[in-house]
Amino acid sequence: MTVQPEIKAFFDQETFTLCYVVHDPDTLAAAIIDSVLDYNPKAARISTASAECVLEYVAARGLNVAWILETHVHADHLTAAPYLQEKLGARTGIGSHVGEVQQTFKSIFHAEESFATDGSQFDHLFDDGETFSIGGLEVRVLHTPGHTPACVTYIIGAAAFVGDTLFAPDYGTARCDFPGGDAKQLYQTIQTLFQLPETTDFFLCHDYMPDGRAVLWKTPLADQRAHNIHIHDGISETEFIAMRTARDKTLEAPALILPAVQVNMRGGHLPPPEVNGITYLKIPVNTL
């Protein structure tokens, strides 16, 4: 019988982000997925309250964190991966297509020449279909592009951590207008996810609580196929692309996209300090 993970969700109200601690109940081996580093854009100050909540849970449960995983290079929050790695000693991982995102944004942010675009800021790059273990849990990685070229889904037992690919059924699907995004790819990705076993639950990276409902952090695959407002069964690829393209033209950029991407493309590390010892984040004007 397949071992099923125990899952704890942490919701960050400021960025509407869901971070997960996933562990094997037998061995207490664990992974942290899509962590959050607190960032105050008005003062350009970083803090670690959200990460400390995760660390307190890990310590209270006696977990041994083996992996700190990203579903993609986030545009709406900064990852706490380096801070958590310093405290826990775990390995970091992301999809193997991350170099495509790094190449694009190295140019946009005019990063230093030495900034590598081969994903080497992460300890491991996962290929499509690759499997690995967290204690007795088997994890399968799917390349799920569309929102970004490098998005992946981690499938652990009956749980699929889908990043931004899907939101709750009453909120729909990810935007595709960031550099490298592609609505056709997103449609095809979601059709692949819809072919997972019917017992699969999708664990979301964000929830925006439309109409003031409570936070929803997981949804059954069947609910997505039946009720997702953008891509339920019966929606054709042509219809989806037209809807997604039109909707994306109405959306503002995420509030933290500029600091988030230039930090997250570095695996969560800040750019190197200038000669005065101060680290700067850049604001490209009239570019995104």
Backbone as CSV, one residue per row, in Angstrom:
resi,resn,N_x,N_y,N_z,CA_x,CA_y,CA_z,C_x,C_y,C_z
1,MET,0.837,-1.197,0.000,0.000,0.000,0.000,0.876,1.253,0.000
2,THR,0.531,2.225,-0.850,1.300,3.447,-0.959,1.179,4.275,0.316
3,VAL,2.319,4.720,0.831,2.318,5.577,2.014,1.771,6.948,1.623
4,GLN,0.834,7.459,2.412,0.270,8.771,2.153,0.914,9.801,3.076
5,PRO,1.173,10.989,2.571,1.859,11.992,3.383,0.930,12.666,4.384
6,GLU,1.518,13.157,5.458,0.832,14.120,6.318,1.207,15.510,5.824
7,ILE,0.221,16.401,5.761,0.422,17.703,5.119,-0.088,18.809,6.031
8,LYS,0.751,19.805,6.240,0.376,20.987,6.992,0.505,22.201,6.086
9,ALA,-0.586,22.983,5.991,-0.585,24.186,5.165,-0.384,25.426,6.026
10,PHE,0.396,26.372,5.497,0.603,27.668,6.133,0.163,28.745,5.140
11,PHE,-0.767,29.602,5.547,-1.294,30.625,4.643,-0.728,31.982,5.002
12,ASP,-0.098,32.644,4.024,0.425,33.987,4.211,-0.588,34.995,3.683
13,GLN,-1.222,35.724,4.590,-2.287,36.642,4.237,-1.801,37.771,3.341
14,GLU,-0.550,38.197,3.535,-0.040,39.341,2.770,0.067,39.035,1.282
15,THR,0.463,37.808,0.934,0.664,37.453,-0.475,-0.306,36.369,-0.951
16,PHE,-1.220,35.961,-0.078,-2.209,34.928,-0.402,-1.543,33.613,-0.820
17,THR,-0.378,33.349,-0.227,0.425,32.190,-0.595,0.251,31.055,0.404
18,LEU,0.230,29.834,-0.124,0.191,28.628,0.699,1.524,27.905,0.608
19,CYS,2.130,27.716,1.769,3.349,26.928,1.911,2.969,25.626,2.602
20,TYR,3.657,24.547,2.255,3.317,23.237,2.814,4.538,22.566,3.436
21,VAL,4.287,21.897,4.553,5.236,20.927,5.086,4.610,19.556,4.881
22,VAL,5.322,18.708,4.173,4.839,17.372,3.821,5.783,16.365,4.475
23,HIS,5.233,15.393,5.212,6.149,14.430,5.816,5.609,13.004,5.804
24,ASP,6.551,12.100,5.902,6.259,10.669,5.992,5.942,10.360,7.458
25,PRO,4.737,9.869,7.764,4.376,9.627,9.162,5.199,8.528,9.830
26,ASP,5.832,7.677,9.048,6.621,6.586,9.617,8.045,7.004,9.962
27,THR,8.716,7.696,9.033,10.119,8.046,9.236,10.317,9.483,9.702
28,LEU,9.276,10.313,9.571,9.315,11.746,9.901,10.218,12.544,8.953
29,ALA,10.620,11.942,7.838,11.296,12.700,6.785,10.297,13.659,6.156
30,ALA,10.765,14.852,5.770,9.835,15.898,5.346,10.403,16.734,4.211
31,ALA,9.484,17.487,3.576,9.846,18.497,2.583,9.009,19.743,2.851
32,ILE,9.577,20.878,2.526,8.860,22.158,2.570,8.673,22.616,1.133
33,ILE,7.437,22.951,0.778,7.121,23.332,-0.599,6.623,24.780,-0.623
34,ASP,7.272,25.614,-1.437,6.871,27.006,-1.697,6.822,27.844,-0.414
35,SER,7.980,27.991,0.202,8.097,28.774,1.433,7.998,30.272,1.144
36,VAL,7.768,31.041,2.204,7.569,32.487,2.086,8.557,33.232,2.980
37,LEU,9.254,34.203,2.382,10.070,35.161,3.121,9.302,36.473,3.156
38,ASP,9.112,37.028,4.333,8.338,38.266,4.456,9.132,39.443,3.901
39,TYR,8.444,40.290,3.104,9.098,41.443,2.487,8.171,42.640,2.571
40,ASN,8.678,43.716,3.148,7.932,44.973,3.252,8.377,45.880,2.117
41,PRO,7.549,46.042,1.062,7.998,46.814,-0.094,8.153,48.302,0.193
42,LYS,7.443,48.808,1.193,7.546,50.245,1.490,8.896,50.585,2.096
43,ALA,9.397,49.699,2.918,10.685,49.944,3.568,11.814,49.128,2.963
44,ALA,11.483,48.228,2.016,12.474,47.324,1.417,13.206,46.547,2.500
45,ARG,12.418,45.974,3.428,13.003,45.198,4.520,12.466,43.770,4.508
46,ILE,13.372,42.858,4.795,13.057,41.432,4.833,12.970,40.986,6.280
47,SER,12.007,40.085,6.550,11.903,39.470,7.875,11.486,38.014,7.706
48,THR,11.462,37.273,8.799,11.334,35.815,8.684,10.210,35.223,9.527
49,ALA,9.193,36.019,9.866,8.126,35.510,10.733,7.434,34.300,10.126
50,SER,7.146,34.337,8.827,6.466,33.206,8.182,7.329,31.954,8.220
51,ALA,8.612,32.103,7.941,9.523,30.960,7.977,9.667,30.419,9.395
52,GLU,9.643,31.293,10.390,9.752,30.833,11.770,8.565,29.977,12.173
53,CYS,7.389,30.290,11.666,6.212,29.450,11.948,6.420,28.033,11.416
54,VAL,7.008,27.947,10.226,7.299,26.641,9.641,8.335,25.907,10.493
55,LEU,9.375,26.606,10.885,10.426,25.979,11.697,9.889,25.495,13.039
56,GLU,8.996,26.263,13.649,8.404,25.852,14.926,7.598,24.565,14.760
57,TYR,6.857,24.464,13.651,6.083,23.250,13.390,7.004,22.060,13.178
58,VAL,8.047,22.259,12.384,9.011,21.183,12.118,9.627,20.690,13.421
59,ALA,10.027,21.615,14.274,10.646,21.230,15.541,9.655,20.522,16.452
60,ALA,8.423,21.036,16.522,7.416,20.444,17.409,7.071,19.020,17.010
61,ARG,7.113,18.739,15.718,6.781,17.391,15.228,8.002,16.491,15.137
62,GLY,9.180,17.027,15.385,10.406,16.229,15.297,10.743,15.793,13.886
63,LEU,10.452,16.650,12.896,10.640,16.280,11.496,12.083,16.501,11.044
64,ASN,12.498,15.677,10.109,13.820,15.798,9.476,13.602,16.259,8.038
65,VAL,13.784,17.545,7.798,13.490,18.112,6.476,14.634,17.810,5.513
66,ALA,14.297,17.067,4.474,15.299,16.665,3.483,15.325,17.594,2.274
67,TRP,14.176,18.211,1.975,14.058,19.008,0.751,13.311,20.314,1.019
68,ILE,13.753,21.366,0.347,13.025,22.641,0.269,12.760,22.860,-1.208
69,LEU,11.498,22.717,-1.594,11.124,22.620,-2.999,10.364,23.859,-3.478
70,GLU,10.584,24.199,-4.742,9.833,25.273,-5.393,9.070,24.686,-6.573
71,THR,7.820,25.111,-6.737,7.070,24.698,-7.926,7.433,25.543,-9.143
72,HIS,7.974,26.756,-8.913,8.399,27.624,-10.010,9.103,28.837,-9.423
73,VAL,9.586,29.719,-10.282,10.151,30.997,-9.853,8.981,31.943,-9.608
74,HIS,8.660,32.172,-8.366,7.450,32.911,-8.005,7.582,34.399,-8.335
75,ALA,6.433,34.992,-8.706,6.390,36.419,-9.020,5.597,37.215,-7.988
76,ASP,5.129,36.565,-6.931,4.242,37.260,-5.992,4.717,37.188,-4.556
77,HIS,5.772,36.426,-4.286,6.372,36.403,-2.955,7.826,35.966,-3.080
78,LEU,8.603,36.300,-2.082,10.001,35.872,-2.036,10.070,34.528,-1.317
79,THR,10.923,33.640,-1.806,11.105,32.354,-1.150,12.044,32.483,0.048
80,ALA,11.748,31.709,1.074,12.606,31.657,2.267,13.591,30.494,2.204
81,ALA,13.789,29.911,1.037,14.609,28.701,0.927,16.001,28.848,1.537
82,PRO,16.775,29.906,1.258,18.114,29.982,1.860,18.079,30.059,3.382
83,TYR,17.126,30.798,3.921,17.019,30.907,5.380,16.683,29.557,5.987
84,LEU,15.729,28.852,5.403,15.353,27.536,5.913,16.493,26.536,5.744
85,GLN,17.197,26.627,4.634,18.325,25.716,4.416,19.420,25.938,5.460
86,GLU,19.663,27.195,5.806,20.653,27.501,6.834,20.277,26.873,8.176
87,LYS,18.970,26.858,8.479,18.505,26.330,9.757,18.393,24.807,9.753
88,LEU,18.078,24.233,8.588,17.713,22.823,8.538,18.712,21.943,7.788
89,GLY,19.519,22.540,6.925,20.485,21.752,6.174,19.912,20.953,5.024
90,ALA,18.678,21.244,4.620,18.031,20.493,3.543,18.542,20.933,2.177
91,ARG,18.253,20.112,1.169,18.602,20.444,-0.206,17.474,21.246,-0.847
92,THR,17.818,22.133,-1.764,16.816,22.889,-2.509,16.622,22.277,-3.889
93,GLY,15.398,22.400,-4.417,15.103,21.833,-5.725,14.039,22.620,-6.468
94,ILE,14.131,22.578,-7.796,13.190,23.246,-8.690,13.243,22.515,-10.029
95,GLY,12.351,22.839,-10.937,12.322,22.179,-12.233,13.533,22.508,-13.100
96,SER,13.897,21.582,-13.967,15.125,21.709,-14.755,15.051,22.787,-15.836
97,HIS,13.874,23.335,-16.098,13.752,24.397,-17.098,13.967,25.781,-16.500
98,VAL,14.396,25.856,-15.251,14.553,27.153,-14.593,15.536,28.052,-15.329
99,GLY,16.496,27.470,-16.027,17.460,28.273,-16.775,16.805,29.168,-17.810
100,GLU,15.679,28.712,-18.386,14.970,29.543,-19.362,14.452,30.821,-18.717
101,VAL,13.945,30.694,-17.498,13.467,31.861,-16.762,14.642,32.753,-16.395
102,GLN,15.731,32.160,-15.951,16.904,32.945,-15.570,17.485,33.715,-16.753
103,GLN,17.519,33.089,-17.924,18.050,33.771,-19.101,17.221,34.996,-19.444
104,THR,15.893,34.837,-19.382,14.994,35.952,-19.699,15.182,37.101,-18.725
105,PHE,15.175,36.788,-17.437,15.188,37.847,-16.433,16.591,38.361,-16.131
106,LYS,17.623,37.625,-16.476,18.965,38.185,-16.375,19.066,39.416,-17.244
107,SER,18.487,39.333,-18.433,18.505,40.474,-19.342,17.613,41.598,-18.826
108,ILE,16.392,41.259,-18.390,15.456,42.284,-17.944,16.005,43.068,-16.758
109,PHE,16.635,42.366,-15.809,17.171,43.033,-14.623,18.640,43.434,-14.781
110,HIS,19.198,43.190,-15.953,20.602,43.517,-16.228,21.482,43.033,-15.074
111,ALA,21.323,41.743,-14.771,22.077,41.131,-13.676,23.568,41.122,-14.002
112,GLU,24.362,40.965,-12.964,25.809,40.938,-13.143,26.211,39.829,-14.126
113,GLU,27.297,40.034,-14.817,27.732,39.090,-15.840,27.921,37.696,-15.262
114,SER,28.348,37.610,-14.006,28.639,36.316,-13.403,27.382,35.541,-12.989
115,PHE,26.201,36.169,-13.091,24.973,35.468,-12.707,24.746,34.287,-13.652
116,ALA,24.719,33.089,-13.105,24.600,31.869,-13.914,23.141,31.622,-14.295
117,THR,22.930,31.164,-15.509,21.585,30.854,-15.991,21.438,29.355,-16.273
118,ASP,22.092,28.555,-15.432,22.035,27.101,-15.584,21.359,26.416,-14.401
119,GLY,20.718,27.214,-13.520,20.027,26.637,-12.369,20.944,26.224,-11.241
120,SER,22.231,26.579,-11.326,23.190,26.103,-10.329,23.000,26.731,-8.950
121,GLN,22.110,27.705,-8.833,21.792,28.276,-7.515,20.985,27.301,-6.661
122,PHE,20.445,26.264,-7.282,19.661,25.241,-6.597,20.492,23.967,-6.484
123,ASP,20.217,23.169,-5.466,20.976,21.934,-5.272,20.605,20.853,-6.269
124,HIS,19.354,20.862,-6.745,18.941,19.831,-7.691,17.888,20.390,-8.643
125,LEU,18.005,20.006,-9.908,17.033,20.375,-10.931,16.290,19.111,-11.363
126,PHE,14.970,19.126,-11.218,14.175,17.938,-11.494,13.699,17.908,-12.940
127,ASP,13.935,16.761,-13.586,13.444,16.538,-14.940,12.013,16.029,-14.913
128,ASP,11.318,16.194,-16.021,9.964,15.672,-16.165,9.967,14.158,-15.969
129,GLY,9.106,13.666,-15.083,9.005,12.238,-14.832,9.971,11.709,-13.801
130,GLU,10.870,12.542,-13.302,11.842,12.098,-12.304,11.138,11.736,-11.001
131,THR,11.676,10.761,-10.305,11.144,10.374,-9.000,12.245,10.450,-7.949
132,PHE,11.839,10.721,-6.726,12.764,10.704,-5.588,11.953,10.385,-4.349
133,SER,12.646,10.207,-3.229,11.972,9.766,-2.008,12.123,10.785,-0.887
134,ILE,11.078,10.878,-0.077,11.110,11.594,1.202,10.775,10.540,2.243
135,GLY,11.805,9.933,2.841,11.563,8.774,3.690,10.922,7.670,2.865
136,GLY,9.746,7.204,3.309,9.028,6.175,2.572,8.068,6.715,1.538
137,LEU,8.035,8.027,1.345,7.161,8.639,0.344,7.872,8.714,-0.999
138,GLU,7.200,8.279,-2.043,7.737,8.466,-3.389,7.156,9.740,-3.979
139,VAL,8.015,10.558,-4.555,7.610,11.808,-5.186,7.871,11.697,-6.683
140,ARG,6.860,12.045,-7.464,7.028,12.106,-8.926,6.877,13.551,-9.371
141,VAL,7.783,13.972,-10.254,7.802,15.354,-10.715,7.286,15.414,-12.148
142,LEU,6.333,16.310,-12.379,5.820,16.548,-13.727,6.183,17.963,-14.158
143,HIS,6.719,18.103,-15.354,6.926,19.431,-15.933,5.562,19.934,-16.387
144,THR,5.120,21.068,-15.821,3.760,21.558,-16.085,3.810,23.022,-16.518
145,PRO,4.337,23.295,-17.704,4.525,24.685,-18.145,3.211,25.340,-18.560
146,GLY,3.301,26.634,-18.765,2.150,27.430,-19.197,2.141,28.751,-18.460
147,HIS,2.092,28.688,-17.136,2.232,29.905,-16.333,3.647,30.452,-16.492
148,THR,4.633,29.586,-16.339,6.024,29.880,-16.691,6.578,28.659,-17.406
149,PRO,7.723,28.789,-18.091,8.299,27.635,-18.785,8.840,26.577,-17.831
150,ALA,9.038,26.933,-16.560,9.750,26.046,-15.645,8.863,25.472,-14.542
151,CYS,7.560,25.646,-14.631,6.679,25.146,-13.573,6.719,23.621,-13.495
152,VAL,6.670,23.112,-12.262,6.556,21.669,-12.047,5.464,21.400,-11.015
153,THR,4.960,20.169,-11.049,4.024,19.660,-10.054,4.690,18.495,-9.346
154,TYR,4.591,18.478,-8.021,5.115,17.369,-7.221,3.944,16.481,-6.803
155,ILE,3.999,15.216,-7.184,2.934,14.268,-6.849,3.452,13.347,-5.759
156,ILE,2.789,13.397,-4.610,3.201,12.622,-3.437,1.982,11.856,-2.952
157,GLY,1.940,10.558,-3.200,0.748,9.786,-2.890,-0.426,10.308,-3.694
158,ALA,-1.520,10.640,-3.007,-2.710,11.160,-3.676,-2.725,12.678,-3.722
159,ALA,-1.615,13.318,-3.371,-1.528,14.774,-3.327,-0.684,15.284,-4.491
160,ALA,-1.200,16.296,-5.188,-0.459,16.937,-6.274,-0.306,18.418,-5.950
161,PHE,0.932,18.861,-5.798,1.225,20.251,-5.475,1.467,20.984,-6.791
162,VAL,0.458,21.756,-7.209,0.392,22.246,-8.588,0.906,23.667,-8.767
163,GLY,1.441,24.280,-7.719,1.919,25.645,-7.875,0.796,26.587,-8.272
164,ASP,1.089,27.478,-9.234,0.088,28.445,-9.688,-0.743,27.934,-10.861
165,THR,-0.511,26.715,-11.316,-1.190,26.218,-12.514,-2.705,26.285,-12.374
166,LEU,-3.213,25.825,-11.254,-4.643,25.870,-10.970,-4.874,26.581,-9.653
167,PHE,-5.963,27.363,-9.602,-6.455,27.916,-8.352,-7.696,27.134,-7.946
168,ALA,-8.369,27.578,-6.902,-9.626,26.951,-6.529,-10.615,27.046,-7.693
169,PRO,-11.568,26.113,-7.779,-12.496,26.125,-8.919,-13.228,27.450,-9.129
170,ASP,-13.491,28.187,-8.046,-14.212,29.447,-8.196,-13.298,30.613,-8.561
171,TYR,-11.984,30.340,-8.744,-11.052,31.402,-9.140,-10.354,31.112,-10.458
172,GLY,-10.227,29.830,-10.836,-9.794,29.508,-12.186,-8.384,29.013,-12.336
173,THR,-7.614,29.701,-13.185,-6.309,29.210,-13.617,-5.274,30.325,-13.584
174,ALA,-4.015,29.930,-13.771,-2.908,30.883,-13.744,-2.916,31.789,-14.958
175,ARG,-2.375,32.975,-14.775,-2.157,33.883,-15.897,-1.003,33.367,-16.761
176,CYS,-0.967,33.803,-18.007,0.045,33.304,-18.947,0.783,34.435,-19.661
177,ASP,0.698,35.656,-19.116,1.270,36.805,-19.809,2.643,37.211,-19.303
178,PHE,3.219,36.463,-18.354,4.602,36.730,-17.970,5.524,36.232,-19.081
179,PRO,6.762,36.755,-19.161,7.697,36.251,-20.183,7.831,34.734,-20.130
180,GLY,7.603,34.088,-21.269,7.679,32.635,-21.347,6.378,31.926,-21.070
181,GLY,5.347,32.662,-20.636,4.048,32.045,-20.417,3.376,31.699,-21.736
182,ASP,2.461,30.728,-21.700,1.829,30.265,-22.933,0.491,29.618,-22.601
183,ALA,-0.605,30.219,-23.061,-1.942,29.720,-22.727,-2.204,28.337,-23.320
184,LYS,-1.683,28.081,-24.511,-1.858,26.757,-25.100,-1.164,25.701,-24.266
185,GLN,0.056,25.997,-23.831,0.769,25.056,-22.970,0.012,24.837,-21.666
186,LEU,-0.534,25.904,-21.095,-1.255,25.755,-19.835,-2.462,24.855,-20.008
187,TYR,-3.191,25.022,-21.103,-4.343,24.157,-21.361,-3.902,22.700,-21.429
188,GLN,-2.830,22.436,-22.171,-2.354,21.065,-22.316,-1.853,20.504,-20.989
189,THR,-1.181,21.343,-20.210,-0.720,20.933,-18.882,-1.889,20.504,-18.008
190,ILE,-2.934,21.325,-17.992,-4.072,21.020,-17.122,-4.796,19.768,-17.587
191,GLN,-4.867,19.554,-18.880,-5.477,18.311,-19.362,-4.672,17.097,-18.878
192,THR,-3.354,17.237,-18.831,-2.522,16.152,-18.291,-2.821,15.925,-16.813
193,LEU,-2.916,17.005,-16.057,-3.235,16.875,-14.636,-4.613,16.257,-14.427
194,PHE,-5.537,16.562,-15.307,-6.895,16.023,-15.187,-6.941,14.509,-15.438
195,GLN,-5.840,13.955,-15.985,-5.792,12.506,-16.215,-5.157,11.749,-15.049
196,LEU,-4.777,12.454,-14.003,-4.280,11.772,-12.808,-5.415,10.965,-12.177
197,PRO,-5.109,10.032,-11.280,-6.170,9.224,-10.656,-7.256,10.094,-10.024
198,GLU,-8.486,9.621,-10.076,-9.628,10.400,-9.590,-9.519,10.725,-8.104
199,THR,-8.729,9.967,-7.369,-8.571,10.210,-5.934,-7.593,11.337,-5.625
200,THR,-7.005,11.945,-6.654,-5.995,12.989,-6.448,-6.623,14.263,-5.896
201,ASP,-5.940,14.859,-4.935,-6.271,16.200,-4.461,-5.209,17.161,-4.970
202,PHE,-5.648,18.328,-5.469,-4.725,19.367,-5.902,-4.484,20.335,-4.739
203,PHE,-3.210,20.532,-4.396,-2.839,21.467,-3.336,-2.356,22.756,-3.995
204,LEU,-3.000,23.853,-3.643,-2.846,25.119,-4.336,-1.723,25.955,-3.731
205,CYS,-1.111,26.803,-4.550,-0.064,27.704,-4.067,-0.644,29.047,-3.616
206,HIS,-1.841,29.365,-4.080,-2.485,30.628,-3.701,-3.985,30.423,-3.562
207,ASP,-4.583,31.231,-2.712,-6.044,31.333,-2.679,-6.423,32.776,-2.387
208,TYR,-7.335,33.304,-3.204,-7.711,34.713,-3.103,-9.098,34.917,-2.502
209,MET,-9.718,33.848,-2.045,-10.947,33.895,-1.247,-12.033,34.783,-1.855
210,PRO,-12.458,34.504,-3.099,-13.504,35.331,-3.707,-14.773,35.344,-2.860
211,ASP,-15.425,36.507,-2.862,-16.665,36.709,-2.101,-16.484,36.487,-0.611
212,GLY,-15.242,36.585,-0.143,-14.983,36.515,1.281,-15.079,35.133,1.903
213,ARG,-15.048,34.075,1.085,-15.119,32.732,1.666,-13.837,32.409,2.412
214,ALA,-13.858,31.310,3.157,-12.680,30.867,3.903,-11.581,30.406,2.948
215,VAL,-10.352,30.388,3.439,-9.212,29.929,2.641,-9.417,28.477,2.225
216,LEU,-9.148,28.209,0.948,-9.232,26.858,0.407,-7.841,26.481,-0.077
217,TRP,-7.278,25.418,0.495,-5.901,25.074,0.122,-5.786,23.763,-0.631
218,LYS,-6.863,22.989,-0.718,-6.839,21.797,-1.567,-8.208,21.589,-2.175
219,THR,-8.218,21.009,-3.366,-9.478,20.695,-4.041,-9.351,19.332,-4.718
220,PRO,-10.399,18.511,-4.671,-10.362,17.238,-5.378,-10.283,17.448,-6.892
221,LEU,-9.585,16.558,-7.556,-9.496,16.614,-9.015,-10.886,16.673,-9.634
222,ALA,-11.813,15.884,-9.131,-13.165,15.847,-9.715,-13.846,17.201,-9.643
223,ASP,-13.620,17.946,-8.555,-14.226,19.275,-8.434,-13.657,20.233,-9.466
224,GLN,-12.359,20.133,-9.718,-11.749,20.989,-10.736,-12.325,20.669,-12.115
225,ARG,-12.425,19.398,-12.435,-12.931,19.021,-13.755,-14.382,19.427,-13.949
226,ALA,-15.141,19.415,-12.873,-16.569,19.719,-12.986,-16.873,21.205,-12.859
227,HIS,-16.070,21.944,-12.058,-16.512,23.277,-11.658,-15.512,24.399,-11.896
228,ASN,-14.278,24.116,-12.334,-13.339,25.219,-12.524,-13.907,26.207,-13.544
229,ILE,-13.977,27.473,-13.166,-14.671,28.457,-13.996,-13.953,28.738,-15.310
230,HIS,-12.700,28.341,-15.428,-11.956,28.582,-16.657,-11.784,27.342,-17.529
231,ILE,-11.742,26.154,-16.924,-11.274,25.002,-17.694,-11.953,23.704,-17.265
232,HIS,-13.225,23.751,-16.931,-13.934,22.516,-16.609,-14.117,21.665,-17.868
233,ASP,-14.492,20.411,-17.675,-14.707,19.506,-18.801,-15.666,20.137,-19.805
234,GLY,-15.290,20.049,-21.079,-16.116,20.620,-22.140,-15.557,21.913,-22.706
235,ILE,-14.608,22.529,-22.004,-13.972,23.751,-22.508,-12.882,23.353,-23.500
236,SER,-12.972,23.872,-24.711,-11.993,23.512,-25.742,-10.717,24.334,-25.578
237,GLU,-9.662,23.864,-26.228,-8.398,24.594,-26.197,-8.568,25.997,-26.766
238,THR,-9.285,26.107,-27.857,-9.503,27.419,-28.488,-10.253,28.355,-27.554
239,GLU,-11.272,27.851,-26.896,-12.043,28.674,-25.960,-11.167,29.123,-24.792
240,PHE,-10.365,28.211,-24.285,-9.524,28.547,-23.145,-8.497,29.606,-23.519
241,ILE,-7.824,29.424,-24.649,-6.805,30.392,-25.060,-7.420,31.779,-25.234
242,ALA,-8.603,31.851,-25.845,-9.268,33.144,-26.041,-9.613,33.784,-24.704
243,MET,-10.152,32.991,-23.775,-10.495,33.520,-22.453,-9.261,33.993,-21.714
244,ARG,-8.214,33.132,-21.693,-7.020,33.442,-20.912,-6.325,34.684,-21.466
245,THR,-6.246,34.785,-22.784,-5.586,35.924,-23.415,-6.331,37.221,-23.098
246,ALA,-7.658,37.189,-23.213,-8.452,38.386,-22.930,-8.363,38.772,-21.462
247,ARG,-8.435,37.781,-20.581,-8.383,38.074,-19.146,-7.025,38.630,-18.735
248,ASP,-5.961,38.059,-19.285,-4.629,38.508,-18.901,-4.398,39.978,-19.244
249,LYS,-5.046,40.456,-20.293,-4.885,41.859,-20.678,-5.494,42.811,-19.659
250,THR,-6.346,42.304,-18.786,-7.007,43.151,-17.789,-6.293,43.132,-16.435
251,LEU,-5.278,42.274,-16.269,-4.668,42.072,-14.965,-3.481,43.005,-14.745
252,GLU,-3.389,43.542,-13.530,-2.213,44.291,-13.147,-1.082,43.324,-12.775
253,ALA,0.134,43.814,-12.812,1.265,42.997,-12.388,1.166,42.731,-10.890
254,PRO,1.595,41.564,-10.422,1.617,41.306,-8.979,2.421,42.378,-8.247
255,ALA,1.990,42.695,-7.032,2.605,43.791,-6.286,4.097,43.586,-6.055
256,LEU,4.524,42.323,-5.886,5.923,42.056,-5.556,6.713,41.445,-6.702
257,ILE,6.225,41.549,-7.927,6.893,40.847,-9.024,8.344,41.294,-9.198
258,LEU,8.640,42.577,-9.047,10.006,43.043,-9.299,10.992,42.554,-8.251
259,PRO,10.712,42.714,-6.953,11.646,42.107,-6.000,11.618,40.591,-6.025
260,ALA,10.428,39.995,-6.205,10.309,38.542,-6.089,11.107,37.814,-7.160
261,VAL,10.940,38.183,-8.406,11.582,37.424,-9.477,13.096,37.553,-9.414
262,GLN,13.601,38.765,-9.152,15.062,38.897,-9.167,15.728,38.237,-7.967
263,VAL,14.958,37.980,-6.896,15.481,37.191,-5.781,15.256,35.706,-6.025
264,ASN,14.067,35.327,-6.445,13.740,33.909,-6.604,14.507,33.246,-7.733
265,MET,14.872,34.001,-8.773,15.665,33.391,-9.851,17.072,33.040,-9.361
266,ARG,17.448,33.595,-8.201,18.736,33.298,-7.570,18.593,32.230,-6.492
267,GLY,17.488,31.519,-6.492,17.245,30.521,-5.467,16.893,31.125,-4.122
268,GLY,16.514,32.418,-4.116,16.148,33.098,-2.885,17.246,33.974,-2.319
269,HIS,18.402,33.970,-2.944,19.503,34.807,-2.474,19.360,36.222,-3.036
270,LEU,19.784,37.206,-2.257,19.778,38.580,-2.723,20.900,38.802,-3.735
271,PRO,20.760,39.789,-4.612,21.879,40.131,-5.497,23.103,40.514,-4.670
272,PRO,24.292,40.366,-5.230,25.497,40.719,-4.466,25.511,42.201,-4.125
273,PRO,26.059,42.578,-2.964,26.101,43.992,-2.587,27.014,44.799,-3.509
274,GLU,26.711,46.083,-3.593,27.563,46.996,-4.352,28.825,47.296,-3.537
275,VAL,29.714,48.120,-4.078,30.988,48.405,-3.413,30.787,49.111,-2.077
276,ASN,29.611,49.732,-1.882,29.331,50.393,-0.609,28.766,49.437,0.438
277,GLY,28.666,48.143,0.068,28.186,47.139,1.011,26.678,46.996,1.066
278,ILE,25.940,47.771,0.272,24.475,47.734,0.272,23.991,46.908,-0.905
279,THR,22.975,46.077,-0.655,22.345,45.289,-1.718,21.171,46.073,-2.291
280,TYR,21.057,46.067,-3.619,19.997,46.806,-4.294,19.145,45.862,-5.140
281,LEU,17.850,46.133,-5.173,16.944,45.490,-6.113,16.564,46.511,-7.175
282,LYS,16.525,46.072,-8.415,16.327,46.993,-9.536,14.848,47.097,-9.933
283,ILE,14.492,48.244,-10.477,13.151,48.473,-10.991,13.272,48.828,-12.473
284,PRO,13.089,47.857,-13.377,13.145,48.181,-14.802,11.888,48.956,-15.210
285,VAL,12.068,50.130,-15.760,10.945,51.015,-16.080,10.421,50.723,-17.490
286,ASN,9.088,50.665,-17.594,8.424,50.446,-18.894,8.927,49.191,-19.593
287,THR,9.126,48.123,-18.815,9.678,46.891,-19.389,8.708,45.727,-19.269
288,LEU,8.172,45.462,-18.098,7.243,44.344,-17.915,5.829,44.749,-18.306
